[in-house]
Amino acid sequence: MQPEKERSNWWYLVPIFLGLIGGIVAYFALRNDDRRKAKNCLFLGIILGVLGITVNLLFLTSGITEEQFGVNI
């Protein structure tokens, strides 16, 4: 078995900008070189994806309508 290579911390930006999809991409890119960072990127993508869905549901159910902003959609 080969020793794990340390990968750059810049990989954490992939799930931050791309959410769950970015976490999956980073996981498969890092899994053979740095398993711990690969799992952390996947967990970060999952957490940010769930957080995004939660925030969207909160805004959806808050009762804010387009009339309150003065726009017509």
PDB file of N, H, CA, C and O in Angstrom:
ATOM      1  N   MET A   1       0.844  -1.188   0.000  1.00  0.00           N
ATOM      2  CA  MET A   1       0.000   0.000   0.000  1.00  0.00           C
ATOM      3  C   MET A   1       0.882   1.240   0.000  1.00  0.00           C
ATOM      4  O   MET A   1       1.865   1.320   0.737  1.00  0.00           O
ATOM      5  N   GLN A   2       0.521   2.192  -0.825  1.00  0.00           N
ATOM      6  H   GLN A   2      -0.278   2.127  -1.423  1.00  0.00           H
ATOM      7  CA  GLN A   2       1.300   3.419  -0.942  1.00  0.00           C
ATOM      8  C   GLN A   2       0.965   4.369   0.198  1.00  0.00           C
ATOM      9  O   GLN A   2      -0.179   4.419   0.651  1.00  0.00           O
ATOM     10  N   PRO A   3       1.961   5.127   0.667  1.00  0.00           N
ATOM     11  CA  PRO A   3       1.650   6.151   1.676  1.00  0.00           C
ATOM     12  C   PRO A   3       0.824   7.267   1.052  1.00  0.00           C
ATOM     13  O   PRO A   3       0.965   7.575  -0.132  1.00  0.00           O
ATOM     14  N   GLU A   4      -0.031   7.860   1.859  1.00  0.00           N
ATOM     15  H   GLU A   4      -0.145   7.609   2.820  1.00  0.00           H
ATOM     16  CA  GLU A   4      -0.892   8.930   1.361  1.00  0.00           C
ATOM     17  C   GLU A   4      -0.090  10.191   1.116  1.00  0.00           C
ATOM     18  O   GLU A   4       0.807  10.534   1.886  1.00  0.00           O
ATOM     19  N   LYS A   5      -0.424  10.881   0.028  1.00  0.00           N
ATOM     20  H   LYS A   5      -1.152  10.602  -0.598  1.00  0.00           H
ATOM     21  CA  LYS A   5       0.191  12.159  -0.287  1.00  0.00           C
ATOM     22  C   LYS A   5      -0.678  13.284   0.286  1.00  0.00           C
ATOM     23  O   LYS A   5      -1.906  13.216   0.255  1.00  0.00           O
ATOM     24  N   GLU A   6      -0.031  14.285   0.793  1.00  0.00           N
ATOM     25  H   GLU A   6       0.967  14.340   0.818  1.00  0.00           H
ATOM     26  CA  GLU A   6      -0.760  15.451   1.313  1.00  0.00           C
ATOM     27  C   GLU A   6      -1.195  16.305   0.128  1.00  0.00           C
ATOM     28  O   GLU A   6      -0.371  16.673  -0.709  1.00  0.00           O
ATOM     29  N   ARG A   7      -2.467  16.617   0.053  1.00  0.00           N
ATOM     30  H   ARG A   7      -3.137  16.318   0.733  1.00  0.00           H
ATOM     31  CA  ARG A   7      -3.005  17.440  -1.022  1.00  0.00           C
ATOM     32  C   ARG A   7      -3.282  18.841  -0.499  1.00  0.00           C
ATOM     33  O   ARG A   7      -3.374  19.056   0.709  1.00  0.00           O
ATOM     34  N   SER A   8      -3.411  19.775  -1.399  1.00  0.00           N
ATOM     35  H   SER A   8      -3.335  19.600  -2.381  1.00  0.00           H
ATOM     36  CA  SER A   8      -3.578  21.181  -1.058  1.00  0.00           C
ATOM     37  C   SER A   8      -4.915  21.442  -0.364  1.00  0.00           C
ATOM     38  O   SER A   8      -5.912  20.768  -0.626  1.00  0.00           O
ATOM     39  N   ASN A   9      -4.913  22.431   0.523  1.00  0.00           N
ATOM     40  H   ASN A   9      -4.103  22.979   0.736  1.00  0.00           H
ATOM     41  CA  ASN A   9      -6.155  22.841   1.175  1.00  0.00           C
ATOM     42  C   ASN A   9      -7.076  23.590   0.235  1.00  0.00           C
ATOM     43  O   ASN A   9      -8.237  23.827   0.572  1.00  0.00           O
ATOM     44  N   TRP A  10      -6.594  23.965  -0.921  1.00  0.00           N
ATOM     45  H   TRP A  10      -5.652  23.772  -1.194  1.00  0.00           H
ATOM     46  CA  TRP A  10      -7.431  24.638  -1.919  1.00  0.00           C
ATOM     47  C   TRP A  10      -8.583  23.755  -2.373  1.00  0.00           C
ATOM     48  O   TRP A  10      -9.575  24.259  -2.901  1.00  0.00           O
ATOM     49  N   TRP A  11      -8.469  22.453  -2.177  1.00  0.00           N
ATOM     50  H   TRP A  11      -7.664  22.044  -1.748  1.00  0.00           H
ATOM     51  CA  TRP A  11      -9.542  21.538  -2.565  1.00  0.00           C
ATOM     52  C   TRP A  11     -10.833  21.811  -1.798  1.00  0.00           C
ATOM     53  O   TRP A  11     -11.911  21.438  -2.261  1.00  0.00           O
ATOM     54  N   TYR A  12     -10.744  22.451  -0.640  1.00  0.00           N
ATOM     55  H   TYR A  12      -9.868  22.754  -0.264  1.00  0.00           H
ATOM     56  CA  TYR A  12     -11.954  22.764   0.118  1.00  0.00           C
ATOM     57  C   TYR A  12     -12.830  23.800  -0.583  1.00  0.00           C
ATOM     58  O   TYR A  12     -14.015  23.922  -0.271  1.00  0.00           O
ATOM     59  N   LEU A  13     -12.258  24.543  -1.521  1.00  0.00           N
ATOM     60  H   LEU A  13     -11.296  24.445  -1.774  1.00  0.00           H
ATOM     61  CA  LEU A  13     -13.049  25.531  -2.254  1.00  0.00           C
ATOM     62  C   LEU A  13     -14.026  24.884  -3.228  1.00  0.00           C
ATOM     63  O   LEU A  13     -15.051  25.479  -3.559  1.00  0.00           O
ATOM     64  N   VAL A  14     -13.723  23.679  -3.689  1.00  0.00           N
ATOM     65  H   VAL A  14     -12.890  23.196  -3.421  1.00  0.00           H
ATOM     66  CA  VAL A  14     -14.620  23.013  -4.644  1.00  0.00           C
ATOM     67  C   VAL A  14     -15.997  22.776  -4.030  1.00  0.00           C
ATOM     68  O   VAL A  14     -16.987  23.177  -4.642  1.00  0.00           O
ATOM     69  N   PRO A  15     -16.124  22.144  -2.847  1.00  0.00           N
ATOM     70  CA  PRO A  15     -17.468  21.982  -2.285  1.00  0.00           C
ATOM     71  C   PRO A  15     -18.077  23.294  -1.796  1.00  0.00           C
ATOM     72  O   PRO A  15     -19.300  23.421  -1.738  1.00  0.00           O
ATOM     73  N   ILE A  16     -17.241  24.266  -1.445  1.00  0.00           N
ATOM     74  H   ILE A  16     -16.247  24.162  -1.492  1.00  0.00           H
ATOM     75  CA  ILE A  16     -17.789  25.550  -1.013  1.00  0.00           C
ATOM     76  C   ILE A  16     -18.506  26.223  -2.166  1.00  0.00           C
ATOM     77  O   ILE A  16     -19.595  26.767  -1.980  1.00  0.00           O
ATOM     78  N   PHE A  17     -17.916  26.199  -3.361  1.00  0.00           N
ATOM     79  H   PHE A  17     -17.031  25.757  -3.512  1.00  0.00           H
ATOM     80  CA  PHE A  17     -18.530  26.869  -4.504  1.00  0.00           C
ATOM     81  C   PHE A  17     -19.543  26.006  -5.240  1.00  0.00           C
ATOM     82  O   PHE A  17     -20.479  26.537  -5.838  1.00  0.00           O
ATOM     83  N   LEU A  18     -19.377  24.682  -5.210  1.00  0.00           N
ATOM     84  H   LEU A  18     -18.617  24.251  -4.724  1.00  0.00           H
ATOM     85  CA  LEU A  18     -20.260  23.811  -5.989  1.00  0.00           C
ATOM     86  C   LEU A  18     -21.180  22.937  -5.142  1.00  0.00           C
ATOM     87  O   LEU A  18     -21.958  22.154  -5.686  1.00  0.00           O
ATOM     88  N   GLY A  19     -21.101  23.060  -3.825  1.00  0.00           N
ATOM     89  H   GLY A  19     -20.469  23.696  -3.383  1.00  0.00           H
ATOM     90  CA  GLY A  19     -22.007  22.346  -2.941  1.00  0.00           C
ATOM     91  C   GLY A  19     -21.808  20.845  -2.962  1.00  0.00           C
ATOM     92  O   GLY A  19     -20.677  20.360  -2.947  1.00  0.00           O
ATOM     93  N   LEU A  20     -22.901  20.118  -2.996  1.00  0.00           N
ATOM     94  H   LEU A  20     -23.820  20.512  -3.008  1.00  0.00           H
ATOM     95  CA  LEU A  20     -22.856  18.664  -2.926  1.00  0.00           C
ATOM     96  C   LEU A  20     -22.111  18.069  -4.120  1.00  0.00           C
ATOM     97  O   LEU A  20     -21.333  17.129  -3.959  1.00  0.00           O
ATOM     98  N   ILE A  21     -22.342  18.606  -5.303  1.00  0.00           N
ATOM     99  H   ILE A  21     -22.974  19.370  -5.434  1.00  0.00           H
ATOM    100  CA  ILE A  21     -21.655  18.109  -6.500  1.00  0.00           C
ATOM    101  C   ILE A  21     -20.148  18.325  -6.361  1.00  0.00           C
ATOM    102  O   ILE A  21     -19.361  17.447  -6.714  1.00  0.00           O
ATOM    103  N   GLY A  22     -19.748  19.477  -5.852  1.00  0.00           N
ATOM    104  H   GLY A  22     -20.387  20.190  -5.565  1.00  0.00           H
ATOM    105  CA  GLY A  22     -18.338  19.761  -5.639  1.00  0.00           C
ATOM    106  C   GLY A  22     -17.723  18.837  -4.605  1.00  0.00           C
ATOM    107  O   GLY A  22     -16.567  18.439  -4.743  1.00  0.00           O
ATOM    108  N   GLY A  23     -18.480  18.490  -3.569  1.00  0.00           N
ATOM    109  H   GLY A  23     -19.419  18.814  -3.457  1.00  0.00           H
ATOM    110  CA  GLY A  23     -17.997  17.553  -2.573  1.00  0.00           C
ATOM    111  C   GLY A  23     -17.760  16.173  -3.158  1.00  0.00           C
ATOM    112  O   GLY A  23     -16.778  15.510  -2.823  1.00  0.00           O
ATOM    113  N   ILE A  24     -18.649  15.747  -4.023  1.00  0.00           N
ATOM    114  H   ILE A  24     -19.447  16.286  -4.295  1.00  0.00           H
ATOM    115  CA  ILE A  24     -18.492  14.443  -4.672  1.00  0.00           C
ATOM    116  C   ILE A  24     -17.291  14.458  -5.616  1.00  0.00           C
ATOM    117  O   ILE A  24     -16.508  13.509  -5.644  1.00  0.00           O
ATOM    118  N   VAL A  25     -17.149  15.535  -6.386  1.00  0.00           N
ATOM    119  H   VAL A  25     -17.785  16.306  -6.363  1.00  0.00           H
ATOM    120  CA  VAL A  25     -16.004  15.655  -7.299  1.00  0.00           C
ATOM    121  C   VAL A  25     -14.693  15.650  -6.520  1.00  0.00           C
ATOM    122  O   VAL A  25     -13.755  14.941  -6.884  1.00  0.00           O
ATOM    123  N   ALA A  26     -14.625  16.438  -5.453  1.00  0.00           N
ATOM    124  H   ALA A  26     -15.387  17.015  -5.158  1.00  0.00           H
ATOM    125  CA  ALA A  26     -13.406  16.494  -4.642  1.00  0.00           C
ATOM    126  C   ALA A  26     -13.119  15.144  -3.990  1.00  0.00           C
ATOM    127  O   ALA A  26     -11.960  14.746  -3.882  1.00  0.00           O
ATOM    128  N   TYR A  27     -14.151  14.443  -3.558  1.00  0.00           N
ATOM    129  H   TYR A  27     -15.093  14.766  -3.645  1.00  0.00           H
ATOM    130  CA  TYR A  27     -13.947  13.133  -2.945  1.00  0.00           C
ATOM    131  C   TYR A  27     -13.294  12.171  -3.924  1.00  0.00           C
ATOM    132  O   TYR A  27     -12.308  11.514  -3.591  1.00  0.00           O
ATOM    133  N   PHE A  28     -13.842  12.085  -5.134  1.00  0.00           N
ATOM    134  H   PHE A  28     -14.643  12.619  -5.405  1.00  0.00           H
ATOM    135  CA  PHE A  28     -13.281  11.149  -6.103  1.00  0.00           C
ATOM    136  C   PHE A  28     -11.907  11.584  -6.593  1.00  0.00           C
ATOM    137  O   PHE A  28     -11.104  10.738  -6.984  1.00  0.00           O
ATOM    138  N   ALA A  29     -11.618  12.877  -6.583  1.00  0.00           N
ATOM    139  H   ALA A  29     -12.271  13.565  -6.266  1.00  0.00           H
ATOM    140  CA  ALA A  29     -10.297  13.351  -6.992  1.00  0.00           C
ATOM    141  C   ALA A  29      -9.242  13.082  -5.926  1.00  0.00           C
ATOM    142  O   ALA A  29      -8.075  12.866  -6.251  1.00  0.00           O
ATOM    143  N   LEU A  30      -9.643  13.093  -4.658  1.00  0.00           N
ATOM    144  H   LEU A  30     -10.591  13.269  -4.394  1.00  0.00           H
ATOM    145  CA  LEU A  30      -8.682  12.983  -3.557  1.00  0.00           C
ATOM    146  C   LEU A  30      -8.633  11.620  -2.881  1.00  0.00           C
ATOM    147  O   LEU A  30      -7.720  11.364  -2.096  1.00  0.00           O
ATOM    148  N   ARG A  31      -9.572  10.756  -3.156  1.00  0.00           N
ATOM    149  H   ARG A  31     -10.314  10.965  -3.793  1.00  0.00           H
ATOM    150  CA  ARG A  31      -9.723   9.537  -2.357  1.00  0.00           C
ATOM    151  C   ARG A  31      -8.491   8.640  -2.356  1.00  0.00           C
ATOM    152  O   ARG A  31      -8.248   7.964  -1.357  1.00  0.00           O
ATOM    153  N   ASN A  32      -7.712   8.603  -3.414  1.00  0.00           N
ATOM    154  H   ASN A  32      -7.909   9.153  -4.226  1.00  0.00           H
ATOM    155  CA  ASN A  32      -6.539   7.732  -3.442  1.00  0.00           C
ATOM    156  C   ASN A  32      -5.309   8.382  -2.820  1.00  0.00           C
ATOM    157  O   ASN A  32      -4.397   7.682  -2.380  1.00  0.00           O
ATOM    158  N   ASP A  33      -5.272   9.706  -2.779  1.00  0.00           N
ATOM    159  H   ASP A  33      -6.012  10.275  -3.137  1.00  0.00           H
ATOM    160  CA  ASP A  33      -4.099  10.418  -2.276  1.00  0.00           C
ATOM    161  C   ASP A  33      -4.232  10.836  -0.821  1.00  0.00           C
ATOM    162  O   ASP A  33      -3.295  10.666  -0.041  1.00  0.00           O
ATOM    163  N   ASP A  34      -5.383  11.380  -0.447  1.00  0.00           N
ATOM    164  H   ASP A  34      -6.144  11.518  -1.081  1.00  0.00           H
ATOM    165  CA  ASP A  34      -5.564  11.911   0.905  1.00  0.00           C
ATOM    166  C   ASP A  34      -7.004  11.611   1.345  1.00  0.00           C
ATOM    167  O   ASP A  34      -7.909  12.420   1.139  1.00  0.00           O
ATOM    168  N   ARG A  35      -7.196  10.446   1.949  1.00  0.00           N
ATOM    169  H   ARG A  35      -6.462   9.789   2.117  1.00  0.00           H
ATOM    170  CA  ARG A  35      -8.549   9.998   2.294  1.00  0.00           C
ATOM    171  C   ARG A  35      -9.237  10.902   3.303  1.00  0.00           C
ATOM    172  O   ARG A  35     -10.445  11.123   3.217  1.00  0.00           O
ATOM    173  N   ARG A  36      -8.489  11.420   4.248  1.00  0.00           N
ATOM    174  H   ARG A  36      -7.507  11.241   4.319  1.00  0.00           H
ATOM    175  CA  ARG A  36      -9.103  12.286   5.264  1.00  0.00           C
ATOM    176  C   ARG A  36      -9.637  13.572   4.630  1.00  0.00           C
ATOM    177  O   ARG A  36     -10.753  13.996   4.931  1.00  0.00           O
ATOM    178  N   LYS A  37      -8.856  14.179   3.771  1.00  0.00           N
ATOM    179  H   LYS A  37      -7.950  13.834   3.527  1.00  0.00           H
ATOM    180  CA  LYS A  37      -9.298  15.413   3.110  1.00  0.00           C
ATOM    181  C   LYS A  37     -10.447  15.117   2.155  1.00  0.00           C
ATOM    182  O   LYS A  37     -11.342  15.946   1.994  1.00  0.00           O
ATOM    183  N   ALA A  38     -10.435  13.948   1.518  1.00  0.00           N
ATOM    184  H   ALA A  38      -9.707  13.274   1.649  1.00  0.00           H
ATOM    185  CA  ALA A  38     -11.525  13.566   0.626  1.00  0.00           C
ATOM    186  C   ALA A  38     -12.836  13.450   1.394  1.00  0.00           C
ATOM    187  O   ALA A  38     -13.871  13.939   0.942  1.00  0.00           O
ATOM    188  N   LYS A  39     -12.791  12.800   2.560  1.00  0.00           N
ATOM    189  H   LYS A  39     -11.951  12.403   2.928  1.00  0.00           H
ATOM    190  CA  LYS A  39     -14.002  12.670   3.377  1.00  0.00           C
ATOM    191  C   LYS A  39     -14.465  14.028   3.897  1.00  0.00           C
ATOM    192  O   LYS A  39     -15.663  14.310   3.927  1.00  0.00           O
ATOM    193  N   ASN A  40     -13.520  14.861   4.304  1.00  0.00           N
ATOM    194  H   ASN A  40     -12.547  14.632   4.280  1.00  0.00           H
ATOM    195  CA  ASN A  40     -13.891  16.194   4.790  1.00  0.00           C
ATOM    196  C   ASN A  40     -14.549  17.028   3.695  1.00  0.00           C
ATOM    197  O   ASN A  40     -15.508  17.752   3.960  1.00  0.00           O
ATOM    198  N   CYS A  41     -14.043  16.931   2.471  1.00  0.00           N
ATOM    199  H   CYS A  41     -13.264  16.343   2.256  1.00  0.00           H
ATOM    200  CA  CYS A  41     -14.657  17.664   1.360  1.00  0.00           C
ATOM    201  C   CYS A  41     -16.073  17.148   1.084  1.00  0.00           C
ATOM    202  O   CYS A  41     -16.986  17.927   0.812  1.00  0.00           O
ATOM    203  N   LEU A  42     -16.237  15.834   1.158  1.00  0.00           N
ATOM    204  H   LEU A  42     -15.495  15.201   1.380  1.00  0.00           H
ATOM    205  CA  LEU A  42     -17.567  15.263   0.946  1.00  0.00           C
ATOM    206  C   LEU A  42     -18.537  15.715   2.033  1.00  0.00           C
ATOM    207  O   LEU A  42     -19.670  16.094   1.737  1.00  0.00           O
ATOM    208  N   PHE A  43     -18.093  15.677   3.297  1.00  0.00           N
ATOM    209  H   PHE A  43     -17.173  15.369   3.537  1.00  0.00           H
ATOM    210  CA  PHE A  43     -18.953  16.128   4.394  1.00  0.00           C
ATOM    211  C   PHE A  43     -19.269  17.610   4.276  1.00  0.00           C
ATOM    212  O   PHE A  43     -20.394  18.026   4.553  1.00  0.00           O
ATOM    213  N   LEU A  44     -18.294  18.411   3.869  1.00  0.00           N
ATOM    214  H   LEU A  44     -17.380  18.073   3.644  1.00  0.00           H
ATOM    215  CA  LEU A  44     -18.523  19.842   3.684  1.00  0.00           C
ATOM    216  C   LEU A  44     -19.563  20.082   2.592  1.00  0.00           C
ATOM    217  O   LEU A  44     -20.438  20.935   2.744  1.00  0.00           O
ATOM    218  N   GLY A  45     -19.472  19.337   1.495  1.00  0.00           N
ATOM    219  H   GLY A  45     -18.761  18.645   1.371  1.00  0.00           H
ATOM    220  CA  GLY A  45     -20.458  19.458   0.424  1.00  0.00           C
ATOM    221  C   GLY A  45     -21.850  19.067   0.882  1.00  0.00           C
ATOM    222  O   GLY A  45     -22.827  19.721   0.517  1.00  0.00           O
ATOM    223  N   ILE A  46     -21.953  18.011   1.677  1.00  0.00           N
ATOM    224  H   ILE A  46     -21.159  17.481   1.973  1.00  0.00           H
ATOM    225  CA  ILE A  46     -23.255  17.571   2.197  1.00  0.00           C
ATOM    226  C   ILE A  46     -23.829  18.631   3.128  1.00  0.00           C
ATOM    227  O   ILE A  46     -25.002  18.989   3.021  1.00  0.00           O
ATOM    228  N   ILE A  47     -23.006  19.131   4.037  1.00  0.00           N
ATOM    229  H   ILE A  47     -22.053  18.840   4.125  1.00  0.00           H
ATOM    230  CA  ILE A  47     -23.476  20.136   5.002  1.00  0.00           C
ATOM    231  C   ILE A  47     -23.932  21.403   4.288  1.00  0.00           C
ATOM    232  O   ILE A  47     -24.991  21.945   4.605  1.00  0.00           O
ATOM    233  N   LEU A  48     -23.148  21.877   3.334  1.00  0.00           N
ATOM    234  H   LEU A  48     -22.287  21.437   3.076  1.00  0.00           H
ATOM    235  CA  LEU A  48     -23.529  23.096   2.622  1.00  0.00           C
ATOM    236  C   LEU A  48     -24.759  22.880   1.739  1.00  0.00           C
ATOM    237  O   LEU A  48     -25.562  23.794   1.555  1.00  0.00           O
ATOM    238  N   GLY A  49     -24.904  21.673   1.194  1.00  0.00           N
ATOM    239  H   GLY A  49     -24.252  20.930   1.343  1.00  0.00           H
ATOM    240  CA  GLY A  49     -26.096  21.362   0.405  1.00  0.00           C
ATOM    241  C   GLY A  49     -27.352  21.371   1.259  1.00  0.00           C
ATOM    242  O   GLY A  49     -28.371  21.939   0.865  1.00  0.00           O
ATOM    243  N   VAL A  50     -27.283  20.743   2.427  1.00  0.00           N
ATOM    244  H   VAL A  50     -26.455  20.281   2.746  1.00  0.00           H
ATOM    245  CA  VAL A  50     -28.425  20.720   3.344  1.00  0.00           C
ATOM    246  C   VAL A  50     -28.724  22.127   3.853  1.00  0.00           C
ATOM    247  O   VAL A  50     -29.886  22.515   3.976  1.00  0.00           O
ATOM    248  N   LEU A  51     -27.678  22.883   4.146  1.00  0.00           N
ATOM    249  H   LEU A  51     -26.734  22.568   4.047  1.00  0.00           H
ATOM    250  CA  LEU A  51     -27.862  24.260   4.598  1.00  0.00           C
ATOM    251  C   LEU A  51     -28.538  25.106   3.523  1.00  0.00           C
ATOM    252  O   LEU A  51     -29.426  25.902   3.830  1.00  0.00           O
ATOM    253  N   GLY A  52     -28.130  24.942   2.278  1.00  0.00           N
ATOM    254  H   GLY A  52     -27.409  24.296   2.029  1.00  0.00           H
ATOM    255  CA  GLY A  52     -28.751  25.682   1.179  1.00  0.00           C
ATOM    256  C   GLY A  52     -30.217  25.325   0.996  1.00  0.00           C
ATOM    257  O   GLY A  52     -31.051  26.206   0.785  1.00  0.00           O
ATOM    258  N   ILE A  53     -30.534  24.046   1.074  1.00  0.00           N
ATOM    259  H   ILE A  53     -29.857  23.330   1.245  1.00  0.00           H
ATOM    260  CA  ILE A  53     -31.936  23.614   0.951  1.00  0.00           C
ATOM    261  C   ILE A  53     -32.763  24.174   2.103  1.00  0.00           C
ATOM    262  O   ILE A  53     -33.889  24.627   1.901  1.00  0.00           O
ATOM    263  N   THR A  54     -32.204  24.143   3.311  1.00  0.00           N
ATOM    264  H   THR A  54     -31.289  23.775   3.475  1.00  0.00           H
ATOM    265  CA  THR A  54     -32.919  24.653   4.480  1.00  0.00           C
ATOM    266  C   THR A  54     -33.200  26.143   4.346  1.00  0.00           C
ATOM    267  O   THR A  54     -34.312  26.594   4.621  1.00  0.00           O
ATOM    268  N   VAL A  55     -32.207  26.904   3.928  1.00  0.00           N
ATOM    269  H   VAL A  55     -31.304  26.538   3.705  1.00  0.00           H
ATOM    270  CA  VAL A  55     -32.398  28.347   3.763  1.00  0.00           C
ATOM    271  C   VAL A  55     -33.437  28.627   2.684  1.00  0.00           C
ATOM    272  O   VAL A  55     -34.278  29.510   2.855  1.00  0.00           O
ATOM    273  N   ASN A  56     -33.394  27.891   1.578  1.00  0.00           N
ATOM    274  H   ASN A  56     -32.712  27.173   1.439  1.00  0.00           H
ATOM    275  CA  ASN A  56     -34.390  28.088   0.525  1.00  0.00           C
ATOM    276  C   ASN A  56     -35.794  27.753   1.011  1.00  0.00           C
ATOM    277  O   ASN A  56     -36.746  28.460   0.681  1.00  0.00           O
ATOM    278  N   LEU A  57     -35.934  26.686   1.789  1.00  0.00           N
ATOM    279  H   LEU A  57     -35.160  26.112   2.057  1.00  0.00           H
ATOM    280  CA  LEU A  57     -37.251  26.340   2.321  1.00  0.00           C
ATOM    281  C   LEU A  57     -37.748  27.391   3.310  1.00  0.00           C
ATOM    282  O   LEU A  57     -38.941  27.694   3.346  1.00  0.00           O
ATOM    283  N   LEU A  58     -36.847  27.943   4.107  1.00  0.00           N
ATOM    284  H   LEU A  58     -35.879  27.696   4.078  1.00  0.00           H
ATOM    285  CA  LEU A  58     -37.249  29.002   5.041  1.00  0.00           C
ATOM    286  C   LEU A  58     -37.762  30.229   4.298  1.00  0.00           C
ATOM    287  O   LEU A  58     -38.764  30.822   4.698  1.00  0.00           O
ATOM    288  N   PHE A  59     -37.084  30.615   3.219  1.00  0.00           N
ATOM    289  H   PHE A  59     -36.271  30.134   2.893  1.00  0.00           H
ATOM    290  CA  PHE A  59     -37.547  31.757   2.439  1.00  0.00           C
ATOM    291  C   PHE A  59     -38.844  31.442   1.708  1.00  0.00           C
ATOM    292  O   PHE A  59     -39.709  32.306   1.562  1.00  0.00           O
ATOM    293  N   LEU A  60     -38.976  30.216   1.253  1.00  0.00           N
ATOM    294  H   LEU A  60     -38.274  29.513   1.371  1.00  0.00           H
ATOM    295  CA  LEU A  60     -40.186  29.819   0.532  1.00  0.00           C
ATOM    296  C   LEU A  60     -41.410  29.848   1.441  1.00  0.00           C
ATOM    297  O   LEU A  60     -42.494  30.240   1.009  1.00  0.00           O
ATOM    298  N   THR A  61     -41.245  29.442   2.682  1.00  0.00           N
ATOM    299  H   THR A  61     -40.365  29.124   3.033  1.00  0.00           H
ATOM    300  CA  THR A  61     -42.371  29.372   3.600  1.00  0.00           C
ATOM    301  C   THR A  61     -42.526  30.620   4.463  1.00  0.00           C
ATOM    302  O   THR A  61     -43.398  30.657   5.332  1.00  0.00           O
ATOM    303  N   SER A  62     -41.705  31.637   4.245  1.00  0.00           N
ATOM    304  H   SER A  62     -40.997  31.607   3.539  1.00  0.00           H
ATOM    305  CA  SER A  62     -41.766  32.825   5.093  1.00  0.00           C
ATOM    306  C   SER A  62     -42.914  33.757   4.717  1.00  0.00           C
ATOM    307  O   SER A  62     -43.259  34.646   5.495  1.00  0.00           O
ATOM    308  N   GLY A  63     -43.506  33.575   3.551  1.00  0.00           N
ATOM    309  H   GLY A  63     -43.225  32.853   2.919  1.00  0.00           H
ATOM    310  CA  GLY A  63     -44.623  34.406   3.156  1.00  0.00           C
ATOM    311  C   GLY A  63     -44.216  35.691   2.465  1.00  0.00           C
ATOM    312  O   GLY A  63     -45.062  36.554   2.232  1.00  0.00           O
ATOM    313  N   ILE A  64     -42.965  35.841   2.135  1.00  0.00           N
ATOM    314  H   ILE A  64     -42.277  35.140   2.323  1.00  0.00           H
ATOM    315  CA  ILE A  64     -42.524  37.033   1.407  1.00  0.00           C
ATOM    316  C   ILE A  64     -43.000  36.905  -0.033  1.00  0.00           C
ATOM    317  O   ILE A  64     -42.762  35.893  -0.691  1.00  0.00           O
ATOM    318  N   THR A  65     -43.668  37.931  -0.506  1.00  0.00           N
ATOM    319  H   THR A  65     -43.862  38.754   0.029  1.00  0.00           H
ATOM    320  CA  THR A  65     -44.179  37.914  -1.868  1.00  0.00           C
ATOM    321  C   THR A  65     -43.493  38.970  -2.702  1.00  0.00           C
ATOM    322  O   THR A  65     -42.769  39.819  -2.182  1.00  0.00           O
ATOM    323  N   GLU A  66     -43.727  38.911  -4.001  1.00  0.00           N
ATOM    324  H   GLU A  66     -44.315  38.221  -4.424  1.00  0.00           H
ATOM    325  CA  GLU A  66     -43.086  39.854  -4.918  1.00  0.00           C
ATOM    326  C   GLU A  66     -43.596  41.269  -4.695  1.00  0.00           C
ATOM    327  O   GLU A  66     -42.876  42.230  -4.966  1.00  0.00           O
ATOM    328  N   GLU A  67     -44.825  41.418  -4.205  1.00  0.00           N
ATOM    329  H   GLU A  67     -45.410  40.637  -3.985  1.00  0.00           H
ATOM    330  CA  GLU A  67     -45.377  42.743  -4.008  1.00  0.00           C
ATOM    331  C   GLU A  67     -44.606  43.518  -2.934  1.00  0.00           C
ATOM    332  O   GLU A  67     -44.521  44.745  -2.987  1.00  0.00           O
ATOM    333  N   GLN A  68     -44.054  42.804  -1.976  1.00  0.00           N
ATOM    334  H   GLN A  68     -44.123  41.807  -1.932  1.00  0.00           H
ATOM    335  CA  GLN A  68     -43.314  43.477  -0.922  1.00  0.00           C
ATOM    336  C   GLN A  68     -42.022  44.100  -1.440  1.00  0.00           C
ATOM    337  O   GLN A  68     -41.486  45.031  -0.838  1.00  0.00           O
ATOM    338  N   PHE A  69     -41.535  43.587  -2.543  1.00  0.00           N
ATOM    339  H   PHE A  69     -41.970  42.830  -3.032  1.00  0.00           H
ATOM    340  CA  PHE A  69     -40.303  44.130  -3.116  1.00  0.00           C
ATOM    341  C   PHE A  69     -40.583  45.099  -4.250  1.00  0.00           C
ATOM    342  O   PHE A  69     -39.656  45.746  -4.738  1.00  0.00           O
ATOM    343  N   GLY A  70     -41.827  45.222  -4.685  1.00  0.00           N
ATOM    344  H   GLY A  70     -42.580  44.697  -4.288  1.00  0.00           H
ATOM    345  CA  GLY A  70     -42.197  46.145  -5.742  1.00  0.00           C
ATOM    346  C   GLY A  70     -41.757  45.679  -7.109  1.00  0.00           C
ATOM    347  O   GLY A  70     -41.445  46.506  -7.966  1.00  0.00           O
ATOM    348  N   VAL A  71     -41.721  44.372  -7.340  1.00  0.00           N
ATOM    349  H   VAL A  71     -41.974  43.701  -6.644  1.00  0.00           H
ATOM    350  CA  VAL A  71     -41.346  43.846  -8.656  1.00  0.00           C
ATOM    351  C   VAL A  71     -42.487  42.977  -9.178  1.00  0.00           C
ATOM    352  O   VAL A  71     -43.263  42.409  -8.410  1.00  0.00           O
ATOM    353  N   ASN A  72     -42.564  42.891 -10.489  1.00  0.00           N
ATOM    354  H   ASN A  72     -41.934  43.353 -11.113  1.00  0.00           H
ATOM    355  CA  ASN A  72     -43.553  42.033 -11.138  1.00  0.00           C
ATOM    356  C   ASN A  72     -42.828  40.873 -11.795  1.00  0.00           C
ATOM    357  O   ASN A  72     -41.923  41.060 -12.608  1.00  0.00           O
ATOM    358  N   ILE A  73     -43.247  39.674 -11.425  1.00  0.00           N
ATOM    359  H   ILE A  73     -43.982  39.522 -10.765  1.00  0.00           H
ATOM    360  CA  ILE A  73     -42.627  38.484 -12.027  1.00  0.00           C
ATOM    361  C   ILE A  73     -43.687  37.751 -12.814  1.00  0.00           C
ATOM    362  O   ILE A  73     -43.405  36.713 -13.413  1.00  0.00           O
TER     363      ILE A  73
END
